[in-house]
Amino acid sequence: MATRRLAEFERDIMRAKDMVGLGQALGNMTNGLVDATDLYRGALVQAVAAWDRYVHGVILDRAVDIILGRLTPGAAVAYQDCCKSGGVAPGVNSSYATLLVV
């Protein structure tokens, strides 16, 4: 599932890059007579939306795996691996760290 989510993210990011390229081409073709900043703004929104979609998709996939018993809560979490010694990353409340791996 994560591979599919990553492929979708890369496709969405390519759309954002294409919008930047379109803005540059439009600006060059019109010698600056057309303001292409809306295309740049749209590309930024597209990139943020791509990231949002990816993160929510990965979280959904992991939640479904936990509910179906294919993954135990807290398994394969990078944060848990960094805190095996019982320590908490600097600036992270220890009760919040516990919630991350439950």
C-alpha positions, -999 to 999 in steps of 0.1 A, spaced: 0 0 0 28 24 9 43 20 -25 10 29 -42 7 59 -19 42 70 -28 36 66 -65 4 88 -62 24 114 -43 51 115 -69 24 119 -96 8 148 -77 42 165 -72 49 162 -109 16 181 -115 28 209 -93 62 210 -111 43 211 -144 23 241 -131 56 259 -123 69 251 -158 37 264 -173 40 296 -153 75 301 -165 66 294 -201 36 317 -200 57 345 -185 84 341 -211 59 339 -240 42 371 -230 73 390 -221 60 396 -186 26 411 -198 8 382 -181 12 377 -144 19 340 -138 20 342 -100 -14 325 -98 1 294 -114 30 294 -89 5 298 -60 -15 269 -75 16 248 -77 23 254 -41 -13 245 -31 -10 213 -53 23 203 -35 7 208 -1 -24 189 -11 -1 161 -24 17 159 9 -16 160 28 -31 132 7 0 111 11 2 114 49 -35 108 54 -33 78 31 -4 62 50 -22 68 83 -54 53 70 -35 22 56 -17 17 89 -50 21 109 -67 -5 88 -37 -29 92 -39 -24 130 -77 -30 130 -74 -61 109 -46 -75 130 -19 -73 103 1 -49 123 4 -44 161 0 -9 175 34 8 177 51 -17 154 76 -4 129 74 31 141 106 50 136 100 71 167 97 40 188 131 28 175 148 61 185 135 58 220 142 22 228 165 32 256 135 48 273 146 83 264 125 108 247 136 131 219 145 166 230 115 189 232 89 161 232 66 156 262 71 121 275 33 115 278 29 126 241 57 102 231 38 74 247 7 82 226 28 81 194 37 44 199 5 30 214 
